[in-house]
Amino acid sequence: MDLLKKNVGKVDRVVRIIIGILLIGNIFYGLQSPVGWIGLILLLTGLFATCPLYSALSLDTRSTSEKVGLK
């Protein structure tokens, strides 16, 4: 099991980045809850296209063309 293998697809990455930014913003402007720090995890996994939890569960949300390197 390779924990740093790319396993997050394009749509999944965009969703993670958007939700991550929103949660991080809530730390400073909105709810001011420590739960917002989860956004940092989402942002990093979205930016690096790798999710250790997906690796542990043998999940991969990349499309076939992303796996081959066409996209």
Secondary structure, 3 states (H helix, E strand, C coil): CCCCCCCCCHHHHHHHHHHHHHHHHHHHCCCCCHHHHHHHHHHHHHHHCCCHHHHHCCCCCCCHHHHHCCC
